Amino acid sequence: MFNKVVTTQTKTMVLLMVVFTTIILLFGGLVYFSIVNFSHQRFYELLKIRTTTIVQIEKGKEHLDLPENYVLNSLNDEELPMEKDYVFMVPADSNFKKISQEVHIPATFFKNIMKNGEDNFNDKEFYYIGQSFKFHDKEYIAIASAKNHYLIYYLGFLKRTLVTCIVLSLFFSMIFSFYLSKTLFKPILKITGKVKEISSENLHLRLEPHPDNKELNELADTFNDMLNRIETSFETQNHLIGNVSHELRTPLTSIMGEADVALSINRTADEYKETLEVILDEAEKLDKKIKALLMIAQTGFDGKIQKIDKVRIDQLLWDVIETLRKIDTRNNIYLDISMLPENPKKLKVRGNEQLLHLAVANIINNGCKYSNFQQVKVSLGATDTDVYIIVKDNGIGIPEEEMNKIYDPFFRASNTKNYEGYGIGLPLARNIVRMHHGELIVSSHENQGTTVQLRFPNFYTTQAEDL
């Protein structure tokens, strides 16, 4: 439940706060303990200097007249805070219990000095450092002690300062985290708001680019590309529904009209036969249009190719040309092979031979039909990555203002009334080409002819992309 309520922006802000807090605490602790450690070391160094001075002074005397309370008089005027200096003669039995009780210094401290030659310890307020030395074949211990005012008093000030700095840092880090998270998510929230505005009624809207942010710009471009595809699908669907409704209604109207007229009065056998022939003719037209519609649906952009083979495009073209010549001997097709590559492997594509045959045959057949069977030039060429087929005719062409409708199923240009056809050849061919990851480009001028370019990635390029 919590994860559903808390936004990513809030989580990011909390995460930044945790990171900043951890870093601030780590640095604060590092500073504090570094200063404490430095204070200890520095004070011990001062005490060690005092102890060494005591030893040198005592060794410089002819006799060591140790005070009864073991506490030496001031060595100089620059004493440390509450400094006390001691000199002890090591007992014959090395038992420091009596001395320890009198001066309130642990006996272990004396034993460590005797063992290591030097030692130090502190009891929170006072710091002690001692050294052992020999004088006239007798062993002595010199100890310097003082109170570390810096550690006791000034360290408290350091704690308060650090706590204040940490609290202020946390406060400013919270503000910075909030501002940073808001700045980071502002473009995303803006994109989200824009996306919410987009619906089927305003699919023309697009997200604004973010040139200064590569990731967000890539996201916006990807989403805009998706909107382009959706808008195209919507438009295609709307055109298809309109065209299909019109194309299917026309033969149905004829069928129903003929049947209604035939049933209105008694007619002769020949008249009934004539009516049935009209009905049959219209029904056949309807059947062809339904089959064409099913073919377009089955070879849609997202359709699946049932059988995939290596297809040699040059062999495919020869087969298409031979088939079209058999269908109509008037088809005048010239195959230009001047651009063929030296390596025949470059002419192989990956796809379904029957569908490719259908697409290429439709394009070439249209060229023959709409050029009144004048010569249609078919050129074949290849690069290292692609195979190209260019079909050029000198026919009636397509009016410029109708070029944006040529891929609509059942659309026929206004200058094709004298030519048979259903307006499915070009949309069907484009769908097949798209299924094979290719491209179909049409350029045309009315009364000057049409040029159709088909491009397919060769077999080895497609194979490399799939790996």
KAPENOR-V401876 format. One record per residue. RES is the residue in one small letter. PSI is psi in whole degrees, 0 to 359 (NA if undefined). OMEGA is omega in whole degrees, -180 to 180 (none if undefined). NEAR is the number of other ideal C-beta (glycine too) atoms within 10 Angstrom. Layout:
res psi omega near
RES PSI OMEGA NEAR
RES PSI OMEGA NEAR
This chain:
res psi omega near
m 319 -178 5
f 319 -179 5
n 331 180 6
k 328 -177 6
v 314 -176 7
v 129 -180 11
t 164 177 12
t 326 178 11
q 316 178 16
t 317 179 13
k 319 179 12
t 318 180 17
m 316 179 21
v 318 179 13
l 316 178 12
l 320 178 18
m 315 -180 17
v 317 180 11
v 312 180 12
f 317 -179 17
t 316 179 16
t 315 -180 10
i 316 -179 12
i 315 -180 18
l 320 179 13
l 314 180 10
f 320 177 14
g 314 178 15
g 320 179 12
l 315 179 10
v 314 -177 14
y 307 -176 16
f 332 176 10
s 317 180 10
i 319 178 16
v 314 -180 13
n 318 178 10
f 320 180 10
s 314 177 18
h 308 -176 15
q 316 -178 9
r 319 -179 13
f 322 177 21
y 323 178 16
e 318 178 11
l 317 179 16
l 324 -180 24
k 321 176 16
i 318 179 13
r 317 -180 23
t 315 179 24
t 320 178 16
t 318 178 15
i 313 -178 22
v 315 -179 19
q 319 179 11
i 315 -178 15
e 322 179 17
k 336 -179 14
g 351 179 7
k 155 175 9
e 321 178 6
h 147 177 7
l 103 176 13
d 92 -177 8
l 135 177 14
p 154 -177 10
e 325 180 6
n 10 177 9
y 356 -177 18
v 124 -180 11
l 156 173 18
n 164 -179 6
s 134 -179 9
l 325 178 14
n 182 -176 8
d 350 -177 5
e 61 179 8
e 154 173 13
l 163 -179 19
p 124 177 12
m 43 -177 12
e 138 173 17
k 130 180 17
d 139 -176 23
y 150 169 22
v 126 -179 21
f 146 169 21
m 134 -179 14
v 125 179 18
p 152 -179 13
a 325 -179 8
d 5 -179 7
s 31 178 10
n 113 -175 13
f 16 -176 22
k 315 -178 11
k 313 180 10
i 319 -179 18
s 317 -180 16
q 326 -177 10
e 320 -176 12
v 359 178 18
h 45 174 8
i 132 -177 22
p 140 179 13
a 330 180 14
t 331 179 13
f 317 179 18
f 319 -179 25
k 321 179 15
n 324 177 16
i 316 180 23
m 325 -177 15
k 317 -173 11
n 352 -178 10
g 344 -180 11
e 149 178 14
d 164 177 20
n 158 174 20
f 168 176 15
n 152 178 17
d 51 180 11
k 306 -179 8
e 313 -176 12
f 143 178 17
y 138 -177 22
y 141 171 23
i 134 -175 26
g 153 177 26
q 148 175 19
s 148 177 19
f 160 180 18
k 143 179 10
f 117 -177 15
h 51 176 9
d 18 175 5
k 148 -178 11
e 139 179 15
y 163 175 20
i 129 176 23
a 131 -178 25
i 135 173 26
a 134 179 27
s 151 179 24
a 167 180 21
k 130 -178 18
n 87 -179 24
h 324 -178 14
y 312 -178 15
l 324 -175 20
i 313 -174 13
y 309 -175 11
y 333 178 13
l 328 175 16
g 319 176 10
f 321 178 10
l 319 179 16
k 313 -179 11
r 320 179 10
t 315 -179 12
l 318 180 16
v 317 178 12
t 315 180 10
c 319 -180 14
i 316 180 16
v 315 179 11
l 319 179 11
s 318 178 18
l 321 179 15
f 312 -180 10
f 328 177 12
s 325 177 18
m 316 178 15
i 316 -180 10
f 319 179 15
s 317 179 20
f 314 -180 16
y 316 -178 11
l 314 180 14
s 322 179 21
k 319 179 13
t 319 -179 9
l 320 -174 15
f 354 -179 17
k 313 178 11
p 323 -180 19
i 317 178 13
l 325 178 12
k 318 177 14
i 316 179 17
t 316 179 10
g 321 180 9
k 320 180 15
v 322 179 12
k 334 180 8
e 339 -175 8
i 130 177 16
s 185 -179 8
s 339 -179 8
e 337 -178 7
n 53 -180 8
l 353 179 16
h 345 180 8
l 145 180 14
r 155 178 16
l 144 180 20
e 143 179 12
p 157 177 13
h 81 -176 17
p 331 -177 7
d 355 -180 8
n 103 -174 13
k 316 -177 9
e 313 180 9
l 324 178 18
n 321 177 16
e 320 178 12
l 315 180 16
a 318 179 19
d 318 179 14
t 317 -180 11
f 321 178 16
n 321 176 15
d 319 178 11
m 319 178 10
l 323 177 17
n 316 180 12
r 319 180 11
i 316 -180 13
e 318 178 15
t 318 179 13
s 318 179 12
f 313 -179 12
e 317 179 12
t 317 179 16
q 316 -180 10
n 316 177 11
h 317 -178 16
l 314 -180 17
i 316 180 10
g 315 -179 12
n 317 -180 20
v 316 180 16
s 317 -178 10
h 313 -175 10
e 324 -179 22
l 331 -178 16
r 326 -176 11
t 305 178 14
p 327 178 20
l 320 178 13
t 317 179 11
s 316 -180 17
i 311 -178 18
m 324 179 12
g 313 179 13
e 318 180 19
a 320 -180 14
d 317 179 9
v 319 -178 13
a 326 -178 17
l 350 -175 10
s 325 180 8
i 163 177 7
n 138 -177 8
r 167 179 14
t 168 -180 8
a 321 -180 7
d 321 179 8
e 319 176 13
y 320 180 12
k 318 179 11
e 318 179 14
t 317 180 16
l 324 178 14
e 320 177 11
v 316 179 17
i 317 179 18
l 317 180 12
d 315 179 14
e 324 178 19
a 322 177 15
e 319 176 11
k 317 179 17
l 319 -180 18
d 318 179 11
k 319 -179 13
k 323 178 21
i 318 178 14
k 319 178 12
a 319 179 19
l 318 178 19
l 323 179 10
m 317 178 17
i 318 -180 19
a 320 -178 12
q 335 180 13
t 33 177 23
g 173 -176 13
f 327 -179 12
d 13 -178 7
g 165 -178 15
k 132 176 9
i 125 -174 16
q 319 -176 9
k 128 -177 9
i 129 180 12
d 173 167 15
k 126 -178 12
v 126 175 22
r 115 -175 18
i 326 178 23
d 317 177 17
q 321 178 13
l 317 -179 20
l 317 178 22
w 319 -180 13
d 319 179 15
v 313 -179 24
i 318 179 19
e 319 180 11
t 315 -179 14
l 326 178 19
r 326 177 14
k 321 -180 9
i 317 -180 12
d 115 -176 11
t 347 179 9
r 344 -179 11
n 119 -177 19
n 99 -173 15
i 129 177 20
y 123 -180 11
l 118 179 15
d 116 -178 13
i 20 -177 11
s 339 -178 7
m 14 -180 12
l 139 179 15
p 158 178 15
e 326 -180 6
n 111 -177 9
p 343 179 12
k 335 -179 12
k 348 -179 21
l 1 -179 22
k 136 175 21
v 163 -180 26
r 119 -179 20
g 192 -180 27
n 120 -173 19
e 320 -178 17
q 316 180 14
l 319 177 24
l 321 177 26
h 315 -179 17
l 315 -178 17
a 310 -178 27
v 320 179 25
a 319 179 20
n 315 -178 20
i 311 -178 25
i 320 180 24
n 319 176 21
n 319 179 22
g 317 179 28
c 313 -175 23
k 311 -174 21
y 1 172 24
s 12 -180 19
n 40 174 13
f 27 168 15
q 173 -177 14
q 132 176 14
v 125 -178 28
k 124 178 16
v 118 -179 22
s 141 180 19
l 131 179 22
g 172 -178 18
a 150 171 24
t 190 179 13
d 340 -175 10
t 338 -172 13
d 157 174 16
v 135 -176 25
y 138 171 17
i 125 180 27
i 121 -179 17
v 118 -177 22
k 129 177 20
d 169 178 27
n 43 -174 17
g 211 -172 23
i 343 179 21
g 187 -178 20
i 132 177 23
p 140 -175 15
e 321 -177 10
e 351 -179 9
e 2 -177 16
m 330 -178 14
n 357 -178 8
k 1 -171 15
i 340 -180 17
y 3 176 18
d 127 178 19
p 136 178 23
f 4 177 21
f 136 176 17
r 135 -177 16
a 157 -175 19
s 341 -179 10
n 18 -178 16
t 18 -176 16
k 332 -178 7
n 8 -178 7
y 139 178 14
e 152 178 6
g 165 -179 13
y 357 179 15
g 31 -180 20
i 349 -175 22
g 311 -177 18
l 313 176 21
p 320 180 24
l 316 180 21
a 317 -180 25
r 319 179 25
n 319 180 23
i 317 179 26
v 317 179 24
r 322 178 16
m 332 -180 20
h 21 177 22
h 30 -180 15
g 195 -176 21
e 138 178 15
l 123 -178 19
i 129 -180 12
v 129 171 17
s 133 -174 13
s 150 174 21
h 134 -177 13
e 131 179 16
n 10 178 10
q 349 178 11
g 175 -177 20
t 141 176 24
t 127 179 18
v 126 179 24
q 126 176 16
l 131 178 24
r 130 177 18
f 136 172 25
p 138 -178 20
n 169 -171 21
f 320 -174 20
y 328 175 15
t 315 179 19
t 320 180 18
q 320 180 12
a 323 180 10
e 329 -179 9
d 340 -178 7
l NA none 4
